[in-house]
Structures are given as C-alpha cells and as structure tokens.
Amino acid sequence: MGLRLLTTAETSNEADDGLITTEELAKMLRVDPSTIRRWRTVEPVQGPPFIPLSERVIMYSIEDVRTWLASRRVTPEAA
C-alpha cells in the first residue's frame, strides 16, 4: 500500500487554487490534524511549508507538500 496524494479536485472544491487546509493535509497524509498543528508549533518547525493567512487560517500549497514529501523519501539503496 503506497501513499497516494489526492488531486486538487479530490481534496476540496476550495482547493481549486492549489491550496489545502490543515484537515485536508492530515487526511492526505493519514495523520491526525493535531499532528500537523504540532509540526507547525515545535522548534524547529517541522512538516511542509505553510501559509498563514491569519492567526487561525493556515493553508498549504499542494506543490509545497509534494516537494516536502519528495525531500523525505528514503531509497533502500541509499540508506
């Protein structure tokens, strides 16, 4: 079972601009939204880059998430 990133159309109608919410990212990564929130608040900050639109509204770019995931990829030959 591999990780399959949802397409923009699959995540939400609001994601038409390539942005997703914390909850959508959590669903995509199959983790609890509290995990995503913790990544943003720990020092050093972890997880994919995020866009704070306001104090309470945080968005993620689908492309940033894909780039972040690719950077975390471990190939057995290189490990």
Rosetta blueprint (number, residue, H / E / L):
1 M L
2 G L
3 L L
4 R L
5 L L
6 L L
7 T L
8 T H
9 A H
10 E H
11 T H
12 S L
13 N H
14 E H
15 A H
16 D H
17 D H
18 G L
19 L E
20 I E
21 T E
22 T H
23 E H
24 E H
25 L H
26 A H
27 K H
28 M H
29 L H
30 R L
31 V L
32 D L
33 P H
34 S H
35 T H
36 I H
37 R H
38 R H
39 W H
40 R H
41 T H
42 V L
43 E L
44 P L
45 V L
46 Q L
47 G L
48 P L
49 P L
50 F L
51 I E
52 P E
53 L L
54 S L
55 E L
56 R L
57 V L
58 I E
59 M E
60 Y E
61 S E
62 I H
63 E H
64 D H
65 V H
66 R H
67 T H
68 W H
69 L H
70 A H
71 S H
72 R H
73 R L
74 V L
75 T L
76 P L
77 E L
78 A L
79 A L
